[in-house]
Amino acid sequence: MRSVMGYMSGEIEKRVAALLSEEGYAWPEPRNVTVEQPSRMEHGDLATNAAMKLAPVLRRSPISIAEALKPHLESIPLVDRVEVAPPGFLNFFLDWNEWAAFSEKDDSSHDRFQKKVVVEHTSINPNKAAHIGHLRNSCIGDTLARMLKRIGYRVEVHNYIDDLGNQVADTVAGLLDISLQEDYDRFGDYCWDIYTRVHRSTDDEQLKRRRAEILHALEEGNNNIAWIGTLVAEKIVHEHLEDMARFGIGYDLLVWESDILREGFWAAAFEKLKQSPLFRKETEGPLAGCWVLKQPDAGEKGAEELNPDKVLVRSNGVLTYTAKDIAYHLWKFGLLDKDFRYRPFAGDLWTSSRTGESRPFGKANRVLNVIDRRQEYPQRMVKVALETLGFEEEAANLHHVSYGVVSLSPATAAQLGIDTTDGKPAYPMSGRQGIGIKINELLDRMEAAVEAVRPQKEGIPSREIAAAAIRYYLLRFNLGKEIVFDIDQAVDLQGNSGIYLMYQHARASAILREGEAFLKDGAYRSRRDRAPAVPEHLSPSERALLRHLALWPDTLETATEELNPTSVTAYTYELASLFSSFYNACPVLRAPDPLRSFRLWLTARTRSTLADALHVIGLPAPERM
């Protein structure tokens, strides 16, 4: 892919520097010159504010500077003409024949492949079936990994398994203490109801005592309860992986919390932390006996005002989740003199293990953690730990990708049998209360909904369409926004949905199949990968589609830099909509040559870009629907 904005920025900079040199000026930093696409086509295909940024340097009006720059900028190979607009914008009208040739060249950088990015996502407690809230995390993380890979980074995807947590202890307690004799297809569904019954049938004090006993046994290992916990966790992890695979989500490595503890990762991290004045054992007050990590300048940051100190080791010696997470992140960046052993878990997926072989996992240059916004404080304390240990570069390259939780719309909640007579606008999910929609159950319901609205059954199976519709629905909202999931909206054929995007790809594929058959002389077939001459006068829908196609490399670069998959979904929906408008306004196969050849080429470019974007967001690119 070639970035038209990156190219234009470089060319503008060279020509502006030449003009300044002619007049005896240097270009001061920061330059802050932007290149963007105007929202209105009459204002050009691209525009720059360079003249306005130069006004304080040259002490002239932006309009006069723009007029002086205009002839210099008209020599840029991609530019057809330049217009000056008040108060000093320079608007570029591109030469689309030049762009067609320019865009087909690859200028991918190989430098990025030298840098490894570790993306951690999913990380579901392995104590029951996964629900739709977990799926949002996985869709975001998987899409970020795809984006990073697409622009050239080496990416390693981790799924952290908290097999020593309270939730696993509660499920093990239920399996040992509660009788449940009902018919279930999957173990995770059985544990879903067991977990709920534990919280409904056990008083708080009794549950705390039983949980503490089981947690101690789990952490100690090599006993009956620890083996039961291991079997439960591994069985449910396999089911979680099956669920995620249906949405095109995969991983490179499973990291088990028990391995972090038993392989001495925390002990090594503890020795490092003890060298920091921010990490100390409290001798008095409510935290007496606890090892705590102080948050520097807590008053200024305003977070966790009531307790800016993060407990890492409780007074009874039990580690908190954050303590183990700090050790894990020191390993992620290659800052511990320790490593796991590894063994295959399923297919190409590896798992940390106490026995096995060495593998080149970890040692990241950059780490992304996809965790919901409720975990902002613990994530910040991991960064604080890295900073206090002197690993400031690593701390700067640790990113928490937060997102809003998923609730159910009243209509969807009612379909699940939840009482909605209180008239709430949304219904939050709760594992303890058994309120939520399991991923497999959701997929079954969505498949039925797709079947009900699908006029034809050719092409990819309805279950794949349903999975794509769910995935897109969970991706298209801004990350910080809470999603109120509604089944009917997710399967909407006409709105902003995954089904609509896939249909437009299938439509483009159908046109190209007909085009191949229509052009019996093979003229189009012989040159379909090269642009025919772009007409001198483009229709508004043709030009709008070209302008948007030109933005794909820049959109992907910016979205990846900002860790914002929503920008990619928005681009893809706009591309599908512009193609639909083009299709309705411009006959393709019935157009006379050479216009027909151009429109077939434009259709092919749209299909390839749409397929690329669909792959990045994890949706199929079907030839038929």
Secondary structure, 3 states (H helix, E strand, C coil): CCCHHHHHHHHHHHHHHHHHHHCCCCCCCCCCCCEECCCCHHHCCEEECHHHHHHHHHCCCHHHHHHHHHHHHCCCCCEEEEEEECCCEEEEEECHHHHHHHHCCCCCCCHHHHCEEEEECCCCCCCCCCEHHHHHHHHHHHHHHHHHHHCCCEEEEEEEECCCCHHHHHHHHHHHHCCCCCCCCCHHHHHHHHHHHHHHHCCHHHHHHHHHHHHHHHHHCCCHHHHHHHHHHHHHHHHHHHHHHCCCCCCCEEEEHHHHHHCCHHHHHHHHHCCCCCEEECCCCCCCCCEEECCCCHHHHCCCCCCCCEEEECCCCCECHHHHHHHHHHHHCCCCCCCCEEEEEECCEEEEECCCECCCCCCCCEEEEECCHHHHHHHHHHHHHHHHCCCHHHHHCEEEECCCCEEECHHHHHHCCCCCCCCCCCEECECCCCECCEHHHHHHHHHHHHHHHCCCCCCCCHHHHHHHHHHHHHHCCCCCCCEEECHHHHCCCCCCCHHHHHHHHHHHHHHHHHHHHHCCCCHHHHHCCCCCCCCCCCCHHHHHHHHHHHCHHHHHHHHHHCCCHHHHHHHHHHHHHHHHHHHHHCCCCCCCCCHHHHHHHHHHHHHHHHHHHHHHCCCCCCCCC
